[in-house]
Structures are given as C-alpha cells and as structure tokens.
Amino acid sequence: MKLEKLETLMVIFTLILALVYITKAQEPAENMKTFFDSEIPGIRIQVNATAAIQPTENITVMLGLKGLTNVDVEYFNLSIFGFLYGEDKILMANITENNFLLNSTLVEEYNCTFGVPQEVWDVTYGEISLTYSAEIGNLHLGFPQLTLGFTMTHVENVYLENIEELLETYEQLNQTFLQCFQMNFSVESLDRLNQTYWELQQNYTSVQGSLIELGNTRIAVIILAITTIFFVATTFYVVMRKPKQYW
C-alpha cells in the first residue's frame, strides 16, 4: 500500500513539473513581450518580440500560428517596419510562408532576428497579411487577403536624448557666462570674447617687445655708465700719478 501511494505521489509530482515546464515554455523570454495575440476565423496568431532596444541593436521576433479547425493557408506574411527619424516608414524584416496546413494539433512557429538601423526610433510596426480557407461549422470558407496591423518593439530615441543633454550643457555654460562675463552664451558672445582675446594677445606681445627694448636700453646705459666711470677713474689716477714738473 505504501509503495502504491509513493508511486502515485511521484506521478503527481511529475505532472506538476511538466505543467510548470509547459507554462514557462509558453511565456515570452526575458525582455520579450507579447505584442499580438488574437483569433481570426479558424486561426490563432501570436507574435512575441523584444520589448525595447536602442538603435543598431537586434530585435528577435517569435511567431506562432495554431489552427482552431482545419485550415489551408495559401499565403502568409508578417512584415516588420521601422520609422526613419520617427517618421518615414521602412521595411526591416519579414516572415513569409506559402501553402501549408493548420489544425488543432499542427502549430507553425517561426523565429527571426534582425538589426535596427541607427536612424530608426520610436515604435516599430507589424503587419500580417494572409490568404486562407477554413472549415467553419459545416462550411468551407475562404478569406482572401486579410490584413492585420499592430505596434511592436519600442526603439529608444537616442538622438533626442543627446539633444536634451546638449541643451542641459548649454544651460550650464550660459550660467557660467553670465557669472563670469555678464553675457549670454552665444556665437556672438564667443566672437566678441575671441576678438578681445586676440587684442589682449597683441597688446601683450607689444608690451613684451617694449619691455625687452627697455631692458636692452637699461643694460646699454648701465654698461655706458660703468665704462664712463672706469674711464674717468683711470684718467684721474693717471693724472694723480704723473710726476710734478718744477719750473
């Protein structure tokens, strides 16, 4: 009896582990987000993708198609678009498949990874187009060129953040200019400061030249004075040493 209970507990524990594993497998991976999960007649479509990135990084897309009944898909396409500078729509990647079947036991899964151009930011956009037929009740209905759209991965606007940092730096420089020079930080102010700098540089060079000339003049005067004193002293000494003549 104890052995039977132990076996029963082991079976229950195994089932619990399997249920947890299946649930985890269905959850989007870290930094992944479900952007589209919807049912159309006969098909369930789910699109998971990277939640948020910066320009030049990669987006990973996981697409799942499950038949809710017997479905004959003639054409399927998922296109992912970005927006240059947040405005102009461009195609970045697509997943295309033709002529395949779906039912409650047949699930089609597709993965793709692609890089985002540096000039693309803000939201990306997914667009699904498909042509198929499905058994709905006792009817076999066709659905030509069905189109579905949805927003996807957010691309960080690094350009705007850089501008905001530059503006913050500008405000700090402007405050410094007001404190030091009593003027606003601008191109005109920089031109004025540059002109003042060169005038001061020229004045300094001129004064430095004058100081050198003055220094040379002082040295020449000192040398001349020493020479004159030496000459006078020598002459005086010679005169004083000259023998006296008696008449």
Sequence and secondary structure as in RCSB ss.txt:
>XXXX:A:sequence
MKLEKLETLMVIFTLILALVYITKAQEPAENMKTFFDSEIPGIRIQVNATAAIQPTENITVMLGLKGLTNVDVEY
FNLSIFGFLYGEDKILMANITENNFLLNSTLVEEYNCTFGVPQEVWDVTYGEISLTYSAEIGNLHLGFPQLTLGF
TMTHVENVYLENIEELLETYEQLNQTFLQCFQMNFSVESLDRLNQTYWELQQNYTSVQGSLIELGNTRIAVIILA
ITTIFFVATTFYVVMRKPKQYW
>XXXX:A:secstr
 HHHHHHHHHHHHHHHHHHHHHHHHHS  TTEEEEEEEEETTEEEEEEEESEE TTSEEEEEEEEEESS EEEEE
EEEEEEEEETTTEEEEEEEEEEEEEEE SS EEEEEEEEE  TTB EEEEEEEEEEEEEEETTEEEEEEEEEEEE
EEEEE  HHHHHHHHHHHHHHHHHHHHHHHHSS  SHHHHHHHHHHHHHHHHHHHHHHHHHHHHHHHHHHHHHHH
HHHHHHHHHHHHHHHHS     
